[in-house]
């Protein structure tokens, strides 16, 4: 086994924890988890990918207290579960606080998250802010809600993180979110940019972390279904048709169907840029690039 390879080393570190019997020593969240080989492999893969992202982007550098955004969707439930799993096993030395921002969407089941989080013994905060009405009022008919909704939600989460003494806001964006954002910027924004796995906010006092950056959405969906999380559907942006992000998702799914493995290749490409082979003179000094005269 080549432990000089970071992925192999992480697999070796996690394997004893994931494959060995827990003998009852497991976070309450995992008391009813499936015992199948396929689920154990899925869990191990997701744990490795989360640890890899944490290591690659230095997410533990100076971080001691994380506010974990939990919307009630499959991604944020899975994020919280994987972080709790790592923390339980002594592999994540930070304090975790789960936070749900109730944005006033119609038919939102207010009891689900507080009851669920309390049942698994997770420290949490439920915050009510009616951003739904603001979004519906400000966005013209036929417009998309996502941008304004996201800004309002993020601003409130930053505030809550400060009030709770947290130094990082942790979000459940995954591989597909990152790729879709890249292509939205590429096709519609005219720039090469995406969601970074680690970001310092504009005020410079909070980190934004995305430990699921390497995790596939399909894997998270399978994990969430197997864990039987009480999923809450989004009745705002999730209910809109014709979104640009949906078009990017369909495009990427078609590429992956025709050429399996392309999503992982594209994600790797985002981490292997070559400025001298692009067209941005701010990143590479093309004007000073001259050939040496021949003798």
N, C-alpha and C positions, 0 to 999 in steps of 0.2 A: 504493500500500500504506500503510495507516494504522498506523504503528509506535507511535502513542500507545496503541493497544489492546494490553494485555499478552499476550493469546493470539497476536495477529498478530506481535508483536515476538519472541516465543519461537519461533514457526514460522520467522521470518526468520533467527534465530540458529542454529537447528538444521538448516535445510534444506541448507546447503552441506555439512555433515558427513554427513548421511544419504543424500543423493541423489548426491553425487559419488563417483567410484570411489575405493576405498581404496588402490589400487596396492600391495596387500600390507600396508599399515600398518593393521592391525586387531587388536584383542585376540584371542588364540587362541580364545576362546569363540565367535567369529563366523566362524571359518575355513570352516565347512561350512554357513553359513546359506543359505537360499534366495535366489535372485537375482530372484525375480518382482517385478513392480510391486506386486502386492497385499501382499506381505510387507513391502516397503519402506515402503508407506503405513502399514501396521500398526505397524511399528517407529517410524516418525516420530511417529505419534499417541501412542504410549505414552511416547516420550521427552519430547514436549511436555507431556503430562499430569504426568509426574514432575517436570519442571523447574517447571511451574506450581505444583505443591504445595509444592515446596521454596521457591520465591519467596514464595508467598502466606503461608506460615506461618513464614517466617524460620528454616528448618531449618539454615542455615549460620551463624547468629549465634553465634560463639564455638565452634562445633563443629570439632574437628580429627581425631577418630579415632572411627569408627563400628564397632560390633559388629553384623553383619548376621545375623539369625536365619535359618537355612536348614534347613527340616524335611525336604526331599525332595519337597515337593509343587510343583505348577505355579506357585503364587503366589510362593513364596520363591525358586525358581529364576529366575523372570522378574525379580523385584526385583533379585537379585544381578546378573543379566546387564545390565539397564538401567543400574544404578549403575556397573558396570564400563565400559559403553559411554560414559557421560558422563565418567567419570574419564579414560579413555583419550584422549578428545578435549579434555581440559583444561577441562571444564565443571563438574567436581566436585572442589574442592580439599580433599579429606579422605582419610585413610587408611582402607581398608576391611579388616575381618577377618571372614571368614565363620565362623559357629559353628553346629554341629549338636549338639543335646542328645539323646543316645541314652537314651530313657526306659525301656528294657527291655521294649518291646512284643514279643510273640511273633513269630517269623519275620522280625524286622527285619534286613534285609541290611546288616550292619555295614560291609561293604567298599565299598558303592556310593559314598557321599558322599566319604570320604577319597580314593578313587581318582579320582573325577571332579574334585574341587577341585584335587588335585595335578596332574592332566593339563592343566588350564587355567592353572596357575601362580598360583593364588589363595592368599594367606595365610589359614590356617584353623586352627580348633581343634575337635576332637571330644571331647565330654565325656560320660561315662557316669554316669547317676544313675537307679537303679531306682525311678522314681516310679510306674510301671505297677502294681507290687505294692501300693503305698500306696493308690492310687486304687481298685483292686479290693477291697482290704480295708475301706476306709472308706466307700465308697458302697454303700448298701443295695441289695438286689436290686430291679431295676426302675428304679433311679435313674439319672440322667444323669451321665456322667463329666466333662463339659466344664469346669464351674466349678472343681472341685478340680484337675483336670489342668492347667488354665491357670494357676492360682495357683502350683502347684509348679514348673511350667516357667518362669514369669516370675521367680520368686525365684532360681532357679538362673542364669538369663540375666543378671539384675542382678549377681549375684556374679561371674560370669565377666567381665562388662564391666568391673567394678572391677579385677579381677585383671589384665586386659589393658590397663589404663590408658585405657579408652574413656570418652568423655563422652556417648555416645548409644547406645541400643539401637534398631535399625532393624528393623521388622517388615513382613510382606507383606500386611497387610490392605488390601482393595480397596473399591471403591464398594459392592458388594453387602453386604460385611461390615458396613459403616457403616450402610447402610439397614436391614439385618436387625436390627442391635443397637438402632437407634432404635425400630423397631416392637415389639421384644421389651420394651423399657422402657416404651413407650407402652401396650401391651396388658396386660402382666403386672406391670410395676413401678410403674405410675402416675406416671411422670415423663418429662419431655422431656430425653433424654440419649442420647448415642451414643459411639462411639469417636472421640476427637479425633485430628486429624492430627499434633498435637504436644502432648505431655503431660510435665509435670515429675513425677517419681516422688515418693512420700511422703517419702522421706529428703531430697529436694531436691538430690541429687548427680548424677542421670542424666536425660537427656531420652529420651522414647520417641517415635520418629518413624515415620510411615506415609506414605512418598512415593507409594504407589499409591492414595492416597485418591480420586483422580479417575478411576482406571482401571477399566474394565468387566471383570467376571470372564470373559465370553465372549472378549474380546480377549486376555486373559492365557492362556486355554486354547488359543486359536489360536496364539499366540506360542510357548507351551511345546511344542506339538505340532510346529510347524515347526522349532523348534530341537532337537527330539529329546532333550530333557532326560531323564535316567534317573529317572523318577517312582517314588517309594516310597509306596504306599498306607498310610493310617493304620489300624491294627488295634485302635484303642481307641475314641475318640469317633466316628471316621469309620465305624465298623461298627454304630453304634446306629440303630435305627429310632424314629420318632415324636418326634424332638427338636423343641423349640419353634422352633429356628432353621430346621429343614427346612420347618416350616409357614410361616414368614415368607418363606423363599426361594420356595416355591410360590406364595404370595399375590402377591409382587412380580413373579414371572415371568408370572402370569396378567394382572396389570394392564398389564405392558409389552406382552404379546401383543395385548391389546385396545386399548391406547392407546400406541402406540410413542412413545418419548421421555420417558415419565413418570418413569423412574428418574433421568434427568439433571435433570428439573424438581424432583424431591423432594430430590436432593442440593443443588441450588442453594438450595432453601428452607431447608436447615439452616444456610446461611451468610447468610441474610437474615431474621433474627428482628426482631420489633417488640414489645418488652416491654409497651408500652401497649395492645396488642391481644391480650394473653394474660390469665391469671388469677393471676399470681404477685405478691402485694404486696411480696415481698422484692426483686423486680427493678424494680418501678415503684411510685411513691408515689401510689396511688389516693386515699388519704384526704385528701391535700393538693390534689387536683384539684377545683377549683371553677370555676363559671362567673362571668364578670365581670357585675356588676349593670348593668342597662340604665339609661340616663339617663332 
